[in-house]
């Protein structure tokens, strides 16, 4: 069975880190950046939140850290004053 878009996102843009808090809003922003990098149309925030719940991602303390090209895109998009 092929990995879902959300499974790909989690495996390519996040790494487990029990000492790091990545809130659901920040995680959704990372997902948008990941979709941009992958040239994919993102699903709605509602669908994203539902998928994260199905994957056991807790909105209050995910234990995940950003990584990869999507993390770079997210950071640059979050701070447009950076060169």
PARO-21186 format. One line per 5 residues: number of its first residue (from 0); for each residue x, y negated, z negated of N, C-alpha, C, CB. Coordinates in nm, 2 decimals. Atoms other than C-alpha are relative to their C-alpha. Glycine has a CB too. Layout:
<pts>
NUM	X/Y/Z/X/Y/Z/X/Y/Z/X/Y/Z; ...;
</pts>
This chain:
<pts>
0	0.08/0.12/0.00/0.00/0.00/0.00/0.09/-0.12/0.00/-0.10/0.00/-0.12; -0.08/0.12/0.00/0.14/-0.34/0.09/-0.03/-0.09/-0.12/-0.04/-0.08/0.13; 0.01/0.09/0.11/0.21/-0.59/-0.18/-0.09/-0.11/0.04/0.14/-0.05/-0.04; 0.09/0.11/-0.02/-0.05/-0.86/-0.22/0.09/-0.13/0.01/-0.11/-0.01/-0.11; -0.06/0.13/-0.01/0.04/-1.22/-0.15/0.05/-0.04/-0.14/-0.09/-0.11/0.06;
5	-0.04/0.04/0.14/0.04/-1.28/-0.53/0.11/0.08/-0.06/-0.13/0.01/-0.09; -0.11/-0.09/0.05/0.26/-0.98/-0.60/0.13/-0.05/0.06/-0.02/0.14/0.04; -0.12/0.05/-0.07/0.51/-1.11/-0.34/0.05/-0.13/-0.07/-0.03/-0.03/0.15; -0.03/0.13/0.06/0.49/-1.46/-0.50/0.07/0.03/-0.13/-0.12/-0.08/-0.02; -0.06/-0.03/0.13/0.56/-1.32/-0.85/0.14/0.06/0.01/-0.09/0.09/-0.08;
10	-0.13/-0.07/-0.01/0.85/-1.10/-0.73/0.11/-0.09/0.06/-0.01/0.12/0.08; -0.09/0.09/-0.07/1.01/-1.37/-0.51/0.03/-0.13/-0.07/-0.04/-0.02/0.14; -0.01/0.14/0.05/0.96/-1.69/-0.71/0.01/-0.01/-0.15/-0.12/-0.08/0.04; -0.01/0.00/0.15/0.97/-1.58/-1.08/0.09/0.11/-0.04/-0.14/0.01/-0.06; -0.08/-0.10/0.07/1.19/-1.38/-1.31/-0.05/0.00/-0.15/0.15/-0.02/0.01;
15	0.04/-0.01/0.15/1.09/-1.25/-1.66/0.10/-0.07/-0.08/-0.01/0.15/-0.04; -0.09/0.07/0.10/1.23/-1.46/-1.94/-0.09/-0.03/-0.12/0.06/-0.14/0.06; 0.08/0.01/0.12/1.07/-1.41/-2.28/0.02/-0.13/-0.08/0.02/0.12/-0.09; -0.03/0.12/0.08/1.23/-1.73/-2.41/-0.05/-0.12/0.08/0.14/-0.01/-0.03; 0.04/0.11/-0.08/1.08/-1.95/-2.14/-0.15/-0.01/0.02/0.07/0.01/0.14;
20	0.14/0.02/-0.02/0.73/-2.09/-2.11/-0.03/-0.07/0.13/-0.06/-0.09/-0.12; 0.04/0.05/-0.13/0.59/-2.15/-1.76/-0.15/0.00/0.00/0.06/0.08/0.12; 0.14/0.01/0.01/0.24/-2.28/-1.80/-0.07/0.03/0.13/-0.04/-0.14/-0.05; 0.08/-0.04/-0.12/-0.04/-2.19/-1.55/0.00/-0.11/0.10/-0.14/0.04/-0.04; 0.00/0.11/-0.09/-0.04/-2.54/-1.40/0.13/0.00/0.08/-0.03/-0.13/-0.07;
25	-0.13/0.00/-0.07/0.33/-2.53/-1.33/0.02/0.12/0.08/0.11/0.00/-0.11; -0.01/-0.12/-0.08/0.30/-2.17/-1.21/-0.08/-0.02/0.13/-0.05/0.12/-0.08; 0.08/0.02/-0.13/0.03/-2.28/-0.96/0.08/-0.10/0.09/-0.14/-0.06/-0.04; -0.08/0.09/-0.09/0.25/-2.57/-0.84/0.12/0.08/0.06/0.06/-0.11/-0.09; -0.10/-0.09/-0.06/0.53/-2.31/-0.79/-0.06/0.09/0.11/0.07/0.09/-0.11;
30	0.06/-0.08/-0.10/0.29/-2.09/-0.60/-0.03/-0.09/0.13/-0.14/0.05/-0.05; 0.02/0.09/-0.12/0.20/-2.39/-0.37/0.13/-0.02/0.07/-0.06/-0.14/-0.04; -0.13/0.02/-0.06/0.57/-2.45/-0.31/0.05/0.13/0.07/0.11/-0.04/-0.10; -0.03/-0.12/-0.06/0.62/-2.08/-0.24/-0.07/0.02/0.13/-0.03/0.12/-0.10; 0.08/-0.01/-0.12/0.34/-2.08/0.01/0.06/-0.09/0.11/-0.15/-0.03/-0.03;
35	-0.06/0.10/-0.10/0.50/-2.39/0.18/0.13/0.06/0.06/0.03/-0.13/-0.07; -0.13/-0.06/-0.05/0.84/-2.21/0.20/-0.03/0.12/0.09/0.09/0.04/-0.12; 0.04/-0.12/-0.07/0.67/-1.89/0.33/-0.09/-0.03/0.12/-0.07/0.10/-0.09; 0.09/0.04/-0.11/0.45/-2.09/0.58/-0.13/0.08/-0.01/0.07/0.02/0.13; 0.13/-0.07/0.03/0.14/-1.93/0.42/-0.10/-0.11/-0.05/0.02/0.11/-0.11;
40	0.11/0.09/0.05/-0.19/-2.10/0.35/-0.03/0.05/-0.15/-0.13/0.01/0.08; 0.03/-0.04/0.13/-0.24/-2.10/-0.03/-0.15/0.03/-0.03/0.06/-0.10/-0.10; 0.14/-0.02/0.04/-0.55/-1.96/-0.19/-0.04/-0.11/-0.10/-0.02/0.14/-0.07; 0.05/0.11/0.09/-0.76/-2.19/-0.41/0.06/0.03/-0.14/-0.15/0.00/-0.01; -0.05/-0.02/0.13/-0.65/-2.25/-0.77/-0.09/0.10/-0.08/-0.01/-0.14/-0.07;
45	0.09/-0.10/0.07/-0.95/-2.05/-0.89/0.04/0.14/0.03/-0.15/-0.02/0.04; -0.05/-0.13/-0.04/-0.84/-1.75/-0.69/0.13/0.03/-0.05/0.00/0.01/0.16; -0.13/-0.02/0.06/-0.49/-1.80/-0.81/-0.01/0.04/-0.14/0.09/-0.12/0.02; 0.01/-0.03/0.14/-0.59/-1.80/-1.17/-0.06/0.14/-0.02/-0.09/-0.10/-0.07; 0.06/-0.13/0.01/-0.81/-1.49/-1.12/0.11/0.11/0.03/-0.11/0.02/0.10;
50	-0.11/-0.09/-0.04/-0.51/-1.31/-0.95/0.10/0.01/-0.11/0.06/-0.04/0.13; -0.09/0.00/0.10/-0.28/-1.41/-1.23/-0.05/0.08/-0.12/0.04/-0.14/-0.05; 0.06/-0.08/0.11/-0.52/-1.26/-1.49/0.01/0.15/0.03/-0.14/-0.05/-0.02; -0.01/-0.14/-0.04/-0.53/-0.94/-1.29/0.14/0.06/-0.01/-0.06/0.02/0.15; -0.14/-0.04/0.01/-0.15/-0.93/-1.30/0.05/-0.01/-0.14/0.08/-0.08/0.10;
55	-0.04/0.01/0.14/-0.15/-0.98/-1.67/0.08/-0.12/-0.04/0.08/0.12/-0.03; -0.07/0.12/0.03/-0.01/-1.33/-1.66/-0.09/-0.08/-0.10/0.03/-0.08/0.13; 0.07/0.08/0.11/-0.12/-1.52/-1.98/0.02/-0.15/0.03/0.05/0.04/-0.14; 0.00/0.14/-0.03/-0.20/-1.88/-1.91/0.07/-0.09/-0.11/-0.13/-0.06/0.02; -0.06/0.08/0.11/-0.06/-2.00/-2.25/0.15/0.03/-0.02/-0.08/0.02/-0.12;
60	-0.14/-0.03/0.02/0.27/-1.82/-2.25/0.04/0.11/0.09/0.03/0.05/-0.15; -0.03/-0.10/-0.11/0.38/-1.65/-1.93/0.12/0.08/-0.02/0.00/-0.07/0.13; -0.12/-0.07/0.01/0.73/-1.55/-2.02/0.07/0.01/0.13/-0.02/0.14/-0.06; -0.06/0.00/-0.13/0.84/-1.64/-1.67/0.08/-0.12/0.02/-0.11/0.02/0.11; -0.08/0.11/-0.04/1.10/-1.86/-1.52/0.00/-0.01/0.15/0.15/0.01/-0.06;
65	0.00/0.02/-0.15/1.11/-2.02/-1.17/0.14/0.05/0.05/-0.02/-0.15/0.03; -0.12/-0.04/-0.07/1.37/-1.89/-0.92/-0.02/-0.01/0.15/0.05/0.14/-0.05; 0.00/0.00/-0.14/1.46/-1.90/-0.56/-0.03/-0.13/0.08/-0.09/0.11/0.05; 0.03/0.11/-0.08/1.38/-2.13/-0.27/-0.13/-0.08/-0.04/-0.01/0.04/0.14; 0.12/0.07/0.04/1.03/-2.20/-0.40/0.03/-0.09/-0.12/-0.11/0.10/-0.04;
70	-0.04/0.08/0.12/1.18/-2.32/-0.73/0.06/-0.13/0.04/0.09/0.07/-0.10; -0.07/0.12/-0.05/1.40/-2.57/-0.54/-0.10/-0.09/0.06/0.11/0.04/0.10; 0.10/0.08/-0.06/1.11/-2.69/-0.33/-0.09/-0.06/-0.11/-0.09/0.09/0.10; 0.09/0.05/0.10/0.89/-2.73/-0.64/0.07/-0.11/-0.08/-0.03/0.11/-0.10; -0.07/0.10/0.08/1.16/-2.93/-0.83/0.01/-0.13/0.09/0.14/0.05/-0.04;
75	-0.01/0.12/-0.08/1.22/-3.16/-0.53/-0.13/-0.07/0.03/0.06/0.05/0.14; 0.13/0.06/-0.02/0.85/-3.21/-0.47/-0.05/-0.07/-0.13/-0.10/0.11/0.04; 0.04/0.06/0.12/0.80/-3.29/-0.84/0.07/-0.13/-0.04/0.03/0.10/-0.11; -0.08/0.12/0.03/1.07/-3.55/-0.85/0.04/-0.07/0.13/0.13/0.03/-0.08; -0.03/0.05/-0.13/1.05/-3.74/-0.52/0.11/-0.11/0.01/-0.12/-0.06/0.06;
80	-0.11/0.10/0.00/1.31/-4.00/-0.63/0.13/0.06/0.01/-0.01/-0.08/-0.13; -0.13/-0.07/-0.02/1.58/-3.74/-0.61/0.05/-0.01/0.15/-0.01/0.15/-0.04; -0.05/0.02/-0.14/1.81/-3.78/-0.30/-0.02/0.13/0.08/0.14/-0.04/0.00;
</pts>
